[in-house]
Amino acid sequence: MVAVALSVVFAAASATAPKPAGTYKFDRSRSFKAGADDTWTALIDTFADNDWAIGRLEKDSGIITTDWMLLSTGQADEFADCGSTPGSTNRSQVRFNVRVRGAADGSVVVVNTTFRRLRTVMNASDVIDCTSKGVVEALVHEGVSRRVKRADPAKADKSGRKTVSGSNPLFCAVTAPEVGICYQDEPACAASLTEGAAPCDRKVAGSCFTATKVLDESKSTTCAVSIKDCEARRTAVAADPDYKVTPCGIYRAKAEQK
């Protein structure tokens, strides 16, 4: 009799054993040609149009977060993979942590999501973590893309250098006349300073190039206080066969243009 009872228990456990969630590859960040201010506005409009209630809004740091929000069954299955448990009833939730930051050629939006499911089987409940499929991240990026105002198209001067505009000034760690690396984020500039160095200088223009890593196509932009310094930094990176680099162009803060 005991053996029969145990076999029933094991059979029930096998029938409700959860199927594990899969793995998904997708981009949490996307670059936009628009400045950080325009992108920030587009992001807020995207949340409003999707009826996602914003919990925390910090424009200075570019952060938007939400509390846990309930998903419909269709949304839950489309947005996340929670595995599966036959015979269970489920309630799924999502919360967002999204950041907008300025970049030399526009702005970047990074979308982080967390999914969870309240699962009930035979009157026993537990909460499980779920895996994002990347669908809702793409939904946010595409919503922003439709709404942002594109930055002015790059224009080449007589030397062939392209000029691009952005919403933010540059903050430069100047180490010698016309020499110094620049950032669009003042704390990042301050963090790069050596002990005893002069404070970061605010600049309305600089010279920048973009380096693309050949193996994974990841990009990084380097800006300097002068074209000469930019060219020197570009030459050093271009010597590395792992990278492809663009010519040094000119960056100007929109607010300072006449």
N, C-alpha and C positions, 0 to 999 in steps of 0.2 A: 504493500500500500504506500509506504514511504517512497519507494522507487518511482511509482506512478506519479505521485505528487510532485517529486523533483523534476520529472520529465516534462510535466505541464509548465512548471515555472521556467525551465530553460527554454522551452518552445516559445513561451510568451516573451521572454527577454530577447530571443533571436528575432521575433517578428517586429519588435519595436526598436531594435538596435539602430542608431542614427547612421545615415550615410554621410561621410565627412564632406565638408565644403571643398570646392576645387580651388585652384590658383588662377589669378588673372593678371595680365600685364597691361598697364595703361599709364598715361601721363597725368600726374597730379598738378603739374604746372604748365602754363602756356604764356607765351609772350604776346604783347599787343603793341601796335604802333602808337596808340594813344598814350597821353601822359597819365600819371597816376591819379590825378583829380578826376579826369573824364572816366577812367576805368572804374574808379571808386563809385561814381554815380551810376554807371551802367550795372555794376554788381548789385547795388542796393535795389535798382529797378528789377533786376532778374529775380531776386528773392521775393520782392513784392508780387510780381506776376505769377510766381509759383505758390503763393500763400504760405511761404516759409517764415515763421515768426522769428525775428532777430532778437537774441537775448542780450548780446553785448556788442556795442558799436564804438570802435576807437579809431577815428580817422588818423590821428597823429601816428599811431603805430600800424595803421592799415589793417586792423583785425576786425573780423565779423565772426561771431559765434552764435550758436543757437542752443536751446535746451533740447531734451529728447522730444522728438515729434513722431506721432503715430503714422504708420504707413498703411495704405490699403493693401489688400492681398496682391493685387496686380502690381503695385509699385514695389512691394517687398520682393516679389519674384523677379522683377525686372532689374532692380537696383543691386541686390545682394544675394549671396549664396550662403545659406545657413545650414547646408546639408539637408537631410530629410529624415523624418521619423514617422513611419507608418502609424496611422491611428492617432496622431497627436493633433491638438488644436494650438494655433499659434497667433501671437500678436507681435508685430515687428516694429522697430523704431530706428530712427536715424538722428544724428546730430552733426552739425557742421563746425569746422574751424577753418576759416578762409582768410588768406592774407593777400593784400595788394602792396607791391613795392615798386619803386621807380627803378628804371634801368636807363642806360645811356641812350638807347634808341627807342624808349617808350616806357612800358611797364610790364610787370609779371604778376599773374594771379596763381596762387597755390591753393588748391582745394583739398582739404583733409576731411574725411568722413569717418564716422564710427557707426556701425550697425549692431543691433542686438535683437534677440528674439526671446519672448516669454513663451516657453513650450510646456504644454500640459499633456501628460499621458497617464490615463487611469488614475485621475485625481491627484497625481503628483506633478508639481511644477518646478521648473528650473529656468535660469536665464543663460543663454549661450551667446557667444560672440559670433558674428557673421563676417563674411569676406565680401568686400565691395567688388562689383564687376566692372567698375569704371564708367558705368552708364550715367550716373548722376553727376560725376565730375565733368564728363563731356557736356552734359546738359547745362551746367553752370558756365563753362567756357564758351559754349556756342551762344548762350544768352548774352554774355558780355560782348562777344564779337559782333553780334547784330546791333548792339546799342552804342558802342563807343564811337566817338568821332575820330576818324583817322588823323594822325599827325600830318603836318604839311609834307608833301613829297620832297624827298631829298633833291637838292639842286647842286650841280657841279659849278665850281668857280673856274676862273681862267686856267688855274693850274691843274684842273681835273679832279680836285678834291671835292667830295660831297659834303654838303652842310645839312645837318639834321637838327630839328628842334625838339625840345622836351619841356615838361612842366617844371622840373626841378633844377636848381643851381648845382654846381659842383663844389665839393669840399676837398681841398688839396693839401697833402702833406708835403710842403715845399722844403727841400733840403739844400737847394742852391738856386741862384737866379735862373729862372726858366726851367727848373728841374723839379719834378715831384709828381707822385701818382695821385690821381683824383678819384673821388667816389661821389655818388649821388646821395649817399646816406652819411650824415655827419658823425654818428656814433661809430660807423665802420672806419671812417677816416681817423677818428680819435684813437681807436683801438690799434691802428697801424703805427702810431707814433712811438718812437723810442724815448726812453727817459731823458728829460731835459730838452726835448725838441720843442720848437715853437708850435703854438696852436694851429689847427687846420685853417687855411685861408678859404674864404668863400669866393668862388669864381663864377662869372656869368658865361664863360666860354672855355673850351678846352679842345684837345685833339684826341680822338679815340680810334681804336681798331678792334676787330672781333677775331678771335681765334677759335677754330673748330677742330676738335679732336677727331682724327680720321677714323679711328676704330669704332667709336660709339656716337659720333655726330654731336656730342655735347658742345655747347658754345659758352664762351666767356668774353666779356668786353673789358678792355683796359683803356683808361683815359689818363692823360697827362696834361700838365699845365701849358705845354707848348708843343708845336708840331715837331720841332727838333727832338724833344725828349720822347715824344710818341714814336717817332721813326727809330730811335735807338732801342726802345723797348720792343717794337715790332720786329726789328732785325734779329734780336736775340731769340724771340719765339719762332720766327720763320726758319731759323737754323735747325730747329728740331723737326725731323721728318714726320713726327706723329701729329703735327698740326698744319692746318691751312689757315692763312691769315688774310684779312682784307687790307686794303691801303688805309693809311691814317686819314680820317676825315675830320670835319670840324663840327663840334657840338655847341649849340647856343641855347640858353634857357629862354623859353618863350616870353616870359614876363619882362625880360630885359631887352627884347628886340624892339627896334623902332621901325 
